[in-house]
Amino acid sequence: MQKRVIAVIPARLDSTRFPSKMLADDTGKPLIQYAWEVANAAACVDEVLVATDSPEIASRVKEFGGTLVMTGQHPNGTSRIAEAVEHIECDVVVNMQGDEPEMDPSVIDAAVEALGDHVMGTVCCDLLPEEVGNEHVVKVLVSEGTATDFVRVIPDGQAFRHLGLYVYKPAFLQQFIEMRATENEVSRRLEQMRAIDNGYTIAIAKVEHQPSGIDTPQQYAAFVNRINLTL
């Protein structure tokens, strides 16, 4: 029986390092539209939703034909997604970040395929030399197809670059947001540690190296340049 997969892009207007980045449109279309296009291009995805509490974001999403779910205010994207899909029938929920305009759609397919009987899954790729010492690049330790730890500084042993895309079984997603934040989650600023610290395994798919997401105006400017070179 084929699984029904819903991809949700959580979007808020405020961003500490890059205010209103979801609406940045120096290329002629808002940044969030690229992520929406990536999610729609994934072979396994049946529907793509944008979940937001921002009228400004909602307006732009309507302009490019995206499907909206208006939510309340949330402390993070995971809880926003949980509200958006709470009453939607599906087998897998994809958490697709709105600042990943250059991610290959096959990454989503790989994450969903790897999920299997696990309740949560994510993705990794090889680290580039310049990423090894960068604390902004999250690393993941992997064993037998599951993530065993997420860190910002590499410990002894081989690690991979973690890609910020997650897949969940819907029931676990609702359970996850009810769990208390753990010490590792808070100290490392890595929400996924909540699952590991509570004894859950996270399935992981390894893919080809992917471009970084957009966190700063400088990264966005470089993205714009790359887009302009392809026009």
CORZI-V976840 format. One record per residue. N is the residue number from 1. PSI is psi in degrees with one decimal (999 if undefined). NEAR is the number of other C-alpha atoms within 12 Angstrom. Layout:
N_PSI_NEAR ; N_PSI_NEAR
//
This chain:
1_129.6_4 ; 2_138.1_11 ; 3_144.2_21 ; 4_119.8_22 ; 5_124.8_35 ; 6_122.6_40 ; 7_132.1_49 ; 8_130.9_47 ; 9_107.8_51 ; 10_134.0_45 ; 11_126.3_48 ; 12_156.4_36 ; 13_-41.8_27 ; 14_137.7_21 ; 15_129.6_20 ; 16_-49.8_12 ; 17_-15.6_15 ; 18_83.2_22 ; 19_138.4_17 ; 20_30.8_27 ; 21_-28.2_35 ; 22_-24.5_43 ; 23_-1.4_32 ; 24_127.9_33 ; 25_39.6_21 ; 26_-15.1_20 ; 27_-5.9_24 ; 28_-8.8_16 ; 29_150.7_23 ; 30_151.3_31 ; 31_-41.5_40 ; 32_-25.7_45 ; 33_-33.7_40 ; 34_-43.5_37 ; 35_-39.6_39 ; 36_-41.0_41 ; 37_-39.4_33 ; 38_-48.9_32 ; 39_-40.9_41 ; 40_-26.3_32 ; 41_-11.6_22 ; 42_133.7_29 ; 43_-31.5_24 ; 44_-12.7_29 ; 45_128.0_37 ; 46_-29.5_24 ; 47_144.0_30 ; 48_128.6_37 ; 49_146.0_43 ; 50_123.1_47 ; 51_121.2_42 ; 52_160.1_39 ; 53_9.4_27 ; 54_119.3_26 ; 55_-33.5_20 ; 56_-45.4_22 ; 57_-42.2_35 ; 58_-41.7_31 ; 59_-44.5_22 ; 60_-37.2_27 ; 61_-40.9_35 ; 62_-36.0_19 ; 63_-39.0_16 ; 64_9.5_21 ; 65_16.9_17 ; 66_158.6_27 ; 67_128.4_27 ; 68_146.6_32 ; 69_115.1_32 ; 70_128.4_28 ; 71_173.9_27 ; 72_-176.2_22 ; 73_145.6_22 ; 74_152.0_24 ; 75_-19.9_17 ; 76_170.0_25 ; 77_-30.1_33 ; 78_-45.7_39 ; 79_-31.0_30 ; 80_-42.1_31 ; 81_-41.3_46 ; 82_-40.4_39 ; 83_-41.9_31 ; 84_-34.3_38 ; 85_4.1_38 ; 86_-36.4_25 ; 87_21.5_13 ; 88_130.5_22 ; 89_121.8_18 ; 90_169.8_22 ; 91_-28.9_30 ; 92_137.7_41 ; 93_128.3_47 ; 94_128.5_51 ; 95_101.3_48 ; 96_120.2_48 ; 97_139.9_42 ; 98_-8.2_44 ; 99_28.4_40 ; 100_67.3_37 ; 101_-17.6_37 ; 102_11.2_30 ; 103_138.0_33 ; 104_132.2_30 ; 105_-26.4_30 ; 106_-20.1_27 ; 107_-40.8_40 ; 108_-45.1_45 ; 109_-40.8_37 ; 110_-40.8_31 ; 111_-43.3_44 ; 112_-40.2_41 ; 113_-39.0_32 ; 114_-23.8_31 ; 115_-47.3_33 ; 116_-126.0_25 ; 117_1.9_20 ; 118_164.3_27 ; 119_-13.8_34 ; 120_146.6_43 ; 121_164.0_45 ; 122_-165.9_44 ; 123_151.4_46 ; 124_167.2_38 ; 125_173.2_31 ; 126_148.6_28 ; 127_138.8_29 ; 128_154.0_20 ; 129_-39.4_11 ; 130_-11.4_12 ; 131_-18.2_24 ; 132_-47.2_24 ; 133_5.7_19 ; 134_112.3_17 ; 135_-15.0_18 ; 136_-15.3_23 ; 137_113.7_33 ; 138_136.5_34 ; 139_152.4_37 ; 140_137.6_41 ; 141_138.3_33 ; 142_140.2_29 ; 143_122.6_19 ; 144_46.3_14 ; 145_8.4_24 ; 146_154.5_30 ; 147_127.3_37 ; 148_-21.9_28 ; 149_150.9_38 ; 150_130.0_40 ; 151_165.4_34 ; 152_-26.8_27 ; 153_129.8_24 ; 154_125.8_24 ; 155_-172.4_16 ; 156_140.4_8 ; 157_166.2_13 ; 158_139.1_20 ; 159_163.8_31 ; 160_163.3_37 ; 161_129.1_44 ; 162_133.4_41 ; 163_135.4_41 ; 164_59.7_39 ; 165_133.6_44 ; 166_152.4_41 ; 167_145.6_47 ; 168_150.5_46 ; 169_134.9_34 ; 170_-41.6_33 ; 171_-38.4_24 ; 172_-36.0_27 ; 173_-44.7_34 ; 174_-34.8_24 ; 175_-40.6_23 ; 176_-43.3_30 ; 177_-13.0_27 ; 178_-14.6_15 ; 179_148.6_20 ; 180_146.1_17 ; 181_138.2_22 ; 182_167.9_21 ; 183_-43.3_17 ; 184_-39.5_22 ; 185_-45.5_23 ; 186_-47.1_15 ; 187_-34.2_15 ; 188_-11.2_22 ; 189_45.5_21 ; 190_103.3_29 ; 191_-30.2_31 ; 192_-18.4_44 ; 193_-21.8_32 ; 194_-41.1_31 ; 195_-47.9_34 ; 196_-44.4_29 ; 197_-19.9_25 ; 198_10.7_19 ; 199_9.7_17 ; 200_146.4_24 ; 201_145.5_30 ; 202_113.9_42 ; 203_147.4_39 ; 204_136.3_43 ; 205_136.8_38 ; 206_129.6_35 ; 207_174.8_27 ; 208_155.8_22 ; 209_137.0_22 ; 210_150.7_26 ; 211_154.3_28 ; 212_156.9_29 ; 213_177.8_33 ; 214_108.2_33 ; 215_-23.5_28 ; 216_161.0_22 ; 217_-33.0_24 ; 218_-42.0_15 ; 219_-36.5_22 ; 220_-41.5_32 ; 221_-39.8_21 ; 222_-38.9_20 ; 223_-45.3_29 ; 224_-42.1_26 ; 225_-41.1_15 ; 226_-40.4_17 ; 227_-43.7_20 ; 228_-32.5_13 ; 229_-24.9_10 ; 230_-9.9_9 ; 231_999_9
//
